Amino acid sequence: MIRVLKGFLTALAAVLISVSFASITFADEHQEEAGTIVDVAAGNEDFSILVAALQQAELVETLQGEGPYTVFAPTNEAFAQLLSDLDITQEELLAQPDLANVLLYHVIEGEVFAGDLEDGLEASTVNGESVTFDLSGDPMVNESNIVDTDIEASNGVIHVVDSVLVPSNFTLQDVQMDESEVPDTGVQSSNMMVIGLFATALAFFYVFFRKETRTEK
């Protein structure tokens, strides 16, 4: 009986050790799978406008670098609110010459986790201006709510914010969009066809009227 019990305990210990080892291996592999800040953002549909802005501003390579960086990432809804406030389209926003300046206002060098934040703390961003944290209620950075925290990447950490941080030195430019940059909805081409037909009809009646006038004379 004692031998059977010892054999059972030995087998049980072997199983527990195997399970523990497998868990540790899985955790290590999971950590190794974490991509860069850009990779993490690109893998989340809520950040599609942010990723498009990073590409347009040629900042993808920067945020794929070694870092580490802390990024306050606005969601698509946050960008939609900004577009509404500025009364511009997404294309016009992405064409802004100061776009990189706005995006770098969301980036802090080094890793700043939620536990590192303090009420009233000011932190310098990569664009040279500072942001201020308010922890008196729900956590905020400037006037933006921090709605999710400590999303780890291989080269830093991401905190999600519900509005775009706009630096004080940002000036909205009136950008001229090329026709190739404006989506073809079919409305413009239809309108041009109607205008063309109308102009042709006017020209026809004008010529006909002049002929009739000359004939009468």
PyMOL commands that set and color helices and strands:
alter all, ss='L'
color gray80, all
select helices_A, chain A and resi 2-33+37-42+45-56+60-63+76-86+90-94+99-104+114-116+179-181+187-216
alter helices_A, ss='H'
color red, helices_A
select strands_A, chain A and resi 69-74+107-109+122-124+130-134+140-141+144-153+156-161
alter strands_A, ss='S'
color yellow, strands_A
deselect
rebuild
show_as cartoon
